[in-house]
Amino acid sequence: MGWLIDPDEQTVFVYLSKQQPQVFDRPEQSLPVPSFANKLDLSVGLLFNWLLE
């Protein structure tokens, strides 16, 4: 799993093995996380609030 974060567009592209990338661009959308972090509930809005402080 990998994330490509575009701060200008406030968009996260999520890359999963053998799948097309998924686009997350709405603040309320929950981002997928690796299994070791499955208790982390992270939305697009929360991620950009942290990054753009």
PyMOL Python script that loads the backbone (N, CA, C, O; Angstrom):
from pymol import cmd

cmd.read_pdbstr("""\
ATOM      1  N   MET A   1       0.845  -1.170   0.000  1.00  0.00           N
ATOM      2  CA  MET A   1       0.000   0.000   0.000  1.00  0.00           C
ATOM      3  C   MET A   1       0.891   1.234   0.000  1.00  0.00           C
ATOM      4  O   MET A   1       1.904   1.306   0.696  1.00  0.00           O
ATOM      5  N   GLY A   2       0.480   2.182  -0.794  1.00  0.00           N
ATOM      6  CA  GLY A   2       1.191   3.454  -0.807  1.00  0.00           C
ATOM      7  C   GLY A   2       0.216   4.592  -1.011  1.00  0.00           C
ATOM      8  O   GLY A   2      -0.828   4.432  -1.644  1.00  0.00           O
ATOM      9  N   TRP A   3       0.565   5.734  -0.472  1.00  0.00           N
ATOM     10  CA  TRP A   3      -0.235   6.931  -0.647  1.00  0.00           C
ATOM     11  C   TRP A   3       0.595   7.959  -1.407  1.00  0.00           C
ATOM     12  O   TRP A   3       1.788   8.122  -1.150  1.00  0.00           O
ATOM     13  N   LEU A   4      -0.038   8.636  -2.329  1.00  0.00           N
ATOM     14  CA  LEU A   4       0.537   9.809  -2.967  1.00  0.00           C
ATOM     15  C   LEU A   4      -0.353  10.968  -2.558  1.00  0.00           C
ATOM     16  O   LEU A   4      -1.535  11.005  -2.899  1.00  0.00           O
ATOM     17  N   ILE A   5       0.220  11.916  -1.825  1.00  0.00           N
ATOM     18  CA  ILE A   5      -0.548  13.014  -1.243  1.00  0.00           C
ATOM     19  C   ILE A   5      -0.285  14.276  -2.050  1.00  0.00           C
ATOM     20  O   ILE A   5       0.862  14.693  -2.214  1.00  0.00           O
ATOM     21  N   ASP A   6      -1.354  14.879  -2.552  1.00  0.00           N
ATOM     22  CA  ASP A   6      -1.260  16.133  -3.296  1.00  0.00           C
ATOM     23  C   ASP A   6      -1.845  17.240  -2.420  1.00  0.00           C
ATOM     24  O   ASP A   6      -3.064  17.396  -2.354  1.00  0.00           O
ATOM     25  N   PRO A   7      -0.978  18.016  -1.742  1.00  0.00           N
ATOM     26  CA  PRO A   7      -1.491  19.044  -0.832  1.00  0.00           C
ATOM     27  C   PRO A   7      -2.189  20.195  -1.550  1.00  0.00           C
ATOM     28  O   PRO A   7      -3.088  20.813  -0.980  1.00  0.00           O
ATOM     29  N   ASP A   8      -1.796  20.498  -2.786  1.00  0.00           N
ATOM     30  CA  ASP A   8      -2.429  21.596  -3.515  1.00  0.00           C
ATOM     31  C   ASP A   8      -3.894  21.281  -3.823  1.00  0.00           C
ATOM     32  O   ASP A   8      -4.759  22.147  -3.697  1.00  0.00           O
ATOM     33  N   GLU A   9      -4.161  20.060  -4.221  1.00  0.00           N
ATOM     34  CA  GLU A   9      -5.524  19.638  -4.554  1.00  0.00           C
ATOM     35  C   GLU A   9      -6.238  18.975  -3.380  1.00  0.00           C
ATOM     36  O   GLU A   9      -7.424  18.657  -3.471  1.00  0.00           O
ATOM     37  N   GLN A  10      -5.517  18.768  -2.277  1.00  0.00           N
ATOM     38  CA  GLN A  10      -6.022  18.058  -1.100  1.00  0.00           C
ATOM     39  C   GLN A  10      -6.650  16.731  -1.515  1.00  0.00           C
ATOM     40  O   GLN A  10      -7.805  16.431  -1.214  1.00  0.00           O
ATOM     41  N   THR A  11      -5.839  15.960  -2.213  1.00  0.00           N
ATOM     42  CA  THR A  11      -6.228  14.661  -2.744  1.00  0.00           C
ATOM     43  C   THR A  11      -5.204  13.625  -2.330  1.00  0.00           C
ATOM     44  O   THR A  11      -4.008  13.912  -2.272  1.00  0.00           O
ATOM     45  N   VAL A  12      -5.673  12.418  -2.040  1.00  0.00           N
ATOM     46  CA  VAL A  12      -4.792  11.296  -1.720  1.00  0.00           C
ATOM     47  C   VAL A  12      -5.081  10.180  -2.723  1.00  0.00           C
ATOM     48  O   VAL A  12      -6.220   9.737  -2.871  1.00  0.00           O
ATOM     49  N   PHE A  13      -4.035   9.740  -3.403  1.00  0.00           N
ATOM     50  CA  PHE A  13      -4.133   8.600  -4.302  1.00  0.00           C
ATOM     51  C   PHE A  13      -3.613   7.393  -3.531  1.00  0.00           C
ATOM     52  O   PHE A  13      -2.494   7.420  -3.020  1.00  0.00           O
ATOM     53  N   VAL A  14      -4.406   6.350  -3.443  1.00  0.00           N
ATOM     54  CA  VAL A  14      -4.023   5.152  -2.693  1.00  0.00           C
ATOM     55  C   VAL A  14      -3.740   4.037  -3.689  1.00  0.00           C
ATOM     56  O   VAL A  14      -4.574   3.698  -4.528  1.00  0.00           O
ATOM     57  N   TYR A  15      -2.546   3.482  -3.574  1.00  0.00           N
ATOM     58  CA  TYR A  15      -2.102   2.409  -4.458  1.00  0.00           C
ATOM     59  C   TYR A  15      -2.049   1.101  -3.679  1.00  0.00           C
ATOM     60  O   TYR A  15      -1.327   0.980  -2.689  1.00  0.00           O
ATOM     61  N   LEU A  16      -2.824   0.124  -4.141  1.00  0.00           N
ATOM     62  CA  LEU A  16      -2.825  -1.212  -3.566  1.00  0.00           C
ATOM     63  C   LEU A  16      -2.280  -2.183  -4.608  1.00  0.00           C
ATOM     64  O   LEU A  16      -2.438  -1.960  -5.808  1.00  0.00           O
ATOM     65  N   SER A  17      -1.656  -3.232  -4.166  1.00  0.00           N
ATOM     66  CA  SER A  17      -1.064  -4.214  -5.066  1.00  0.00           C
ATOM     67  C   SER A  17      -2.083  -4.769  -6.055  1.00  0.00           C
ATOM     68  O   SER A  17      -3.170  -5.198  -5.670  1.00  0.00           O
ATOM     69  N   LYS A  18      -1.720  -4.753  -7.328  1.00  0.00           N
ATOM     70  CA  LYS A  18      -2.508  -5.340  -8.414  1.00  0.00           C
ATOM     71  C   LYS A  18      -3.894  -4.721  -8.559  1.00  0.00           C
ATOM     72  O   LYS A  18      -4.830  -5.386  -9.003  1.00  0.00           O
ATOM     73  N   GLN A  19      -4.024  -3.451  -8.187  1.00  0.00           N
ATOM     74  CA  GLN A  19      -5.298  -2.741  -8.336  1.00  0.00           C
ATOM     75  C   GLN A  19      -5.038  -1.359  -8.923  1.00  0.00           C
ATOM     76  O   GLN A  19      -3.934  -0.822  -8.827  1.00  0.00           O
ATOM     77  N   GLN A  20      -6.062  -0.805  -9.524  1.00  0.00           N
ATOM     78  CA  GLN A  20      -5.977   0.571  -9.996  1.00  0.00           C
ATOM     79  C   GLN A  20      -5.938   1.499  -8.780  1.00  0.00           C
ATOM     80  O   GLN A  20      -6.525   1.183  -7.745  1.00  0.00           O
ATOM     81  N   PRO A  21      -5.253   2.638  -8.896  1.00  0.00           N
ATOM     82  CA  PRO A  21      -5.239   3.593  -7.779  1.00  0.00           C
ATOM     83  C   PRO A  21      -6.642   4.092  -7.464  1.00  0.00           C
ATOM     84  O   PRO A  21      -7.484   4.230  -8.352  1.00  0.00           O
ATOM     85  N   GLN A  22      -6.874   4.357  -6.200  1.00  0.00           N
ATOM     86  CA  GLN A  22      -8.134   4.934  -5.748  1.00  0.00           C
ATOM     87  C   GLN A  22      -7.879   6.392  -5.396  1.00  0.00           C
ATOM     88  O   GLN A  22      -6.817   6.733  -4.875  1.00  0.00           O
ATOM     89  N   VAL A  23      -8.849   7.247  -5.679  1.00  0.00           N
ATOM     90  CA  VAL A  23      -8.717   8.675  -5.406  1.00  0.00           C
ATOM     91  C   VAL A  23      -9.625   9.045  -4.242  1.00  0.00           C
ATOM     92  O   VAL A  23     -10.815   8.730  -4.242  1.00  0.00           O
ATOM     93  N   PHE A  24      -9.053   9.712  -3.257  1.00  0.00           N
ATOM     94  CA  PHE A  24      -9.789  10.178  -2.084  1.00  0.00           C
ATOM     95  C   PHE A  24      -9.641  11.696  -2.044  1.00  0.00           C
ATOM     96  O   PHE A  24      -8.546  12.214  -1.826  1.00  0.00           O
ATOM     97  N   ASP A  25     -10.750  12.406  -2.256  1.00  0.00           N
ATOM     98  CA  ASP A  25     -10.665  13.862  -2.328  1.00  0.00           C
ATOM     99  C   ASP A  25     -11.778  14.583  -1.563  1.00  0.00           C
ATOM    100  O   ASP A  25     -11.906  15.803  -1.656  1.00  0.00           O
ATOM    101  N   ARG A  26     -12.568  13.840  -0.820  1.00  0.00           N
ATOM    102  CA  ARG A  26     -13.610  14.458   0.000  1.00  0.00           C
ATOM    103  C   ARG A  26     -13.186  14.383   1.469  1.00  0.00           C
ATOM    104  O   ARG A  26     -12.743  13.328   1.923  1.00  0.00           O
ATOM    105  N   PRO A  27     -13.313  15.474   2.215  1.00  0.00           N
ATOM    106  CA  PRO A  27     -12.825  15.510   3.596  1.00  0.00           C
ATOM    107  C   PRO A  27     -13.365  14.408   4.492  1.00  0.00           C
ATOM    108  O   PRO A  27     -12.668  13.967   5.406  1.00  0.00           O
ATOM    109  N   GLU A  28     -14.588  13.953   4.254  1.00  0.00           N
ATOM    110  CA  GLU A  28     -15.189  12.945   5.140  1.00  0.00           C
ATOM    111  C   GLU A  28     -14.783  11.518   4.793  1.00  0.00           C
ATOM    112  O   GLU A  28     -15.098  10.596   5.545  1.00  0.00           O
ATOM    113  N   GLN A  29     -14.095  11.313   3.678  1.00  0.00           N
ATOM    114  CA  GLN A  29     -13.706   9.957   3.274  1.00  0.00           C
ATOM    115  C   GLN A  29     -12.638   9.394   4.214  1.00  0.00           C
ATOM    116  O   GLN A  29     -11.662  10.070   4.541  1.00  0.00           O
ATOM    117  N   SER A  30     -12.837   8.161   4.637  1.00  0.00           N
ATOM    118  CA  SER A  30     -11.841   7.461   5.449  1.00  0.00           C
ATOM    119  C   SER A  30     -10.791   6.850   4.533  1.00  0.00           C
ATOM    120  O   SER A  30     -11.110   6.245   3.509  1.00  0.00           O
ATOM    121  N   LEU A  31      -9.542   7.019   4.918  1.00  0.00           N
ATOM    122  CA  LEU A  31      -8.434   6.474   4.132  1.00  0.00           C
ATOM    123  C   LEU A  31      -8.149   5.035   4.546  1.00  0.00           C
ATOM    124  O   LEU A  31      -8.178   4.716   5.735  1.00  0.00           O
ATOM    125  N   PRO A  32      -7.874   4.171   3.582  1.00  0.00           N
ATOM    126  CA  PRO A  32      -7.459   2.809   3.938  1.00  0.00           C
ATOM    127  C   PRO A  32      -6.065   2.852   4.550  1.00  0.00           C
ATOM    128  O   PRO A  32      -5.225   3.662   4.159  1.00  0.00           O
ATOM    129  N   VAL A  33      -5.838   1.979   5.502  1.00  0.00           N
ATOM    130  CA  VAL A  33      -4.537   1.899   6.176  1.00  0.00           C
ATOM    131  C   VAL A  33      -4.070   0.445   6.165  1.00  0.00           C
ATOM    132  O   VAL A  33      -4.886  -0.463   6.005  1.00  0.00           O
ATOM    133  N   PRO A  34      -2.769   0.216   6.334  1.00  0.00           N
ATOM    134  CA  PRO A  34      -2.276  -1.161   6.399  1.00  0.00           C
ATOM    135  C   PRO A  34      -2.869  -1.898   7.604  1.00  0.00           C
ATOM    136  O   PRO A  34      -3.330  -1.276   8.561  1.00  0.00           O
ATOM    137  N   SER A  35      -2.849  -3.206   7.542  1.00  0.00           N
ATOM    138  CA  SER A  35      -3.464  -4.018   8.599  1.00  0.00           C
ATOM    139  C   SER A  35      -2.873  -3.757   9.980  1.00  0.00           C
ATOM    140  O   SER A  35      -3.583  -3.861  10.980  1.00  0.00           O
ATOM    141  N   PHE A  36      -1.583  -3.420  10.054  1.00  0.00           N
ATOM    142  CA  PHE A  36      -0.978  -3.175  11.374  1.00  0.00           C
ATOM    143  C   PHE A  36      -1.502  -1.879  12.015  1.00  0.00           C
ATOM    144  O   PHE A  36      -1.316  -1.658  13.211  1.00  0.00           O
ATOM    145  N   ALA A  37      -2.155  -1.028  11.219  1.00  0.00           N
ATOM    146  CA  ALA A  37      -2.692   0.235  11.731  1.00  0.00           C
ATOM    147  C   ALA A  37      -4.213   0.264  11.644  1.00  0.00           C
ATOM    148  O   ALA A  37      -4.807   1.337  11.538  1.00  0.00           O
ATOM    149  N   ASN A  38      -4.845  -0.902  11.687  1.00  0.00           N
ATOM    150  CA  ASN A  38      -6.284  -0.986  11.444  1.00  0.00           C
ATOM    151  C   ASN A  38      -7.142  -0.220  12.459  1.00  0.00           C
ATOM    152  O   ASN A  38      -8.318   0.031  12.198  1.00  0.00           O
ATOM    153  N   LYS A  39      -6.581   0.147  13.593  1.00  0.00           N
ATOM    154  CA  LYS A  39      -7.346   0.927  14.575  1.00  0.00           C
ATOM    155  C   LYS A  39      -7.289   2.428  14.299  1.00  0.00           C
ATOM    156  O   LYS A  39      -7.984   3.211  14.946  1.00  0.00           O
ATOM    157  N   LEU A  40      -6.470   2.816  13.352  1.00  0.00           N
ATOM    158  CA  LEU A  40      -6.339   4.223  12.993  1.00  0.00           C
ATOM    159  C   LEU A  40      -7.498   4.618  12.072  1.00  0.00           C
ATOM    160  O   LEU A  40      -7.652   4.057  10.987  1.00  0.00           O
ATOM    161  N   ASP A  41      -8.293   5.563  12.501  1.00  0.00           N
ATOM    162  CA  ASP A  41      -9.407   6.066  11.691  1.00  0.00           C
ATOM    163  C   ASP A  41      -8.999   7.446  11.194  1.00  0.00           C
ATOM    164  O   ASP A  41      -9.104   8.438  11.917  1.00  0.00           O
ATOM    165  N   LEU A  42      -8.534   7.495   9.953  1.00  0.00           N
ATOM    166  CA  LEU A  42      -7.977   8.721   9.398  1.00  0.00           C
ATOM    167  C   LEU A  42      -8.777   9.128   8.170  1.00  0.00           C
ATOM    168  O   LEU A  42      -8.912   8.357   7.220  1.00  0.00           O
ATOM    169  N   SER A  43      -9.302  10.341   8.199  1.00  0.00           N
ATOM    170  CA  SER A  43     -10.053  10.852   7.045  1.00  0.00           C
ATOM    171  C   SER A  43      -9.167  11.790   6.244  1.00  0.00           C
ATOM    172  O   SER A  43      -8.120  12.235   6.713  1.00  0.00           O
ATOM    173  N   VAL A  44      -9.600  12.078   5.046  1.00  0.00           N
ATOM    174  CA  VAL A  44      -8.875  13.015   4.187  1.00  0.00           C
ATOM    175  C   VAL A  44      -8.789  14.376   4.873  1.00  0.00           C
ATOM    176  O   VAL A  44      -7.725  14.995   4.888  1.00  0.00           O
ATOM    177  N   GLY A  45      -9.887  14.840   5.432  1.00  0.00           N
ATOM    178  CA  GLY A  45      -9.900  16.136   6.109  1.00  0.00           C
ATOM    179  C   GLY A  45      -8.936  16.196   7.277  1.00  0.00           C
ATOM    180  O   GLY A  45      -8.211  17.178   7.433  1.00  0.00           O
ATOM    181  N   LEU A  46      -8.917  15.164   8.092  1.00  0.00           N
ATOM    182  CA  LEU A  46      -8.014  15.134   9.242  1.00  0.00           C
ATOM    183  C   LEU A  46      -6.555  15.116   8.798  1.00  0.00           C
ATOM    184  O   LEU A  46      -5.720  15.806   9.382  1.00  0.00           O
ATOM    185  N   LEU A  47      -6.247  14.336   7.777  1.00  0.00           N
ATOM    186  CA  LEU A  47      -4.880  14.280   7.259  1.00  0.00           C
ATOM    187  C   LEU A  47      -4.400  15.663   6.821  1.00  0.00           C
ATOM    188  O   LEU A  47      -3.300  16.082   7.179  1.00  0.00           O
ATOM    189  N   PHE A  48      -5.216  16.363   6.055  1.00  0.00           N
ATOM    190  CA  PHE A  48      -4.791  17.679   5.575  1.00  0.00           C
ATOM    191  C   PHE A  48      -4.808  18.734   6.666  1.00  0.00           C
ATOM    192  O   PHE A  48      -4.035  19.690   6.596  1.00  0.00           O
ATOM    193  N   ASN A  49      -5.662  18.595   7.671  1.00  0.00           N
ATOM    194  CA  ASN A  49      -5.592  19.502   8.824  1.00  0.00           C
ATOM    195  C   ASN A  49      -4.242  19.379   9.511  1.00  0.00           C
ATOM    196  O   ASN A  49      -3.646  20.386   9.892  1.00  0.00           O
ATOM    197  N   TRP A  50      -3.752  18.153   9.673  1.00  0.00           N
ATOM    198  CA  TRP A  50      -2.436  17.924  10.287  1.00  0.00           C
ATOM    199  C   TRP A  50      -1.321  18.458   9.418  1.00  0.00           C
ATOM    200  O   TRP A  50      -0.409  19.122   9.910  1.00  0.00           O
ATOM    201  N   LEU A  51      -1.386  18.174   8.131  1.00  0.00           N
ATOM    202  CA  LEU A  51      -0.291  18.538   7.232  1.00  0.00           C
ATOM    203  C   LEU A  51      -0.204  20.035   6.974  1.00  0.00           C
ATOM    204  O   LEU A  51       0.891  20.565   6.789  1.00  0.00           O
ATOM    205  N   LEU A  52      -1.311  20.706   6.961  1.00  0.00           N
ATOM    206  CA  LEU A  52      -1.326  22.119   6.559  1.00  0.00           C
ATOM    207  C   LEU A  52      -1.417  23.085   7.738  1.00  0.00           C
ATOM    208  O   LEU A  52      -1.705  24.267   7.549  1.00  0.00           O
ATOM    209  N   GLU A  53      -1.176  22.594   8.945  1.00  0.00           N
ATOM    210  CA  GLU A  53      -1.191  23.484  10.120  1.00  0.00           C
ATOM    211  C   GLU A  53      -0.076  24.481  10.051  1.00  0.00           C
ATOM    212  O   GLU A  53       0.068  25.309  10.951  1.00  0.00           O
TER     213      GLU A  53
END
""", "prot")
cmd.dss("prot")
cmd.show_as("cartoon", "prot")
cmd.util.cbc("prot")
cmd.orient("prot")
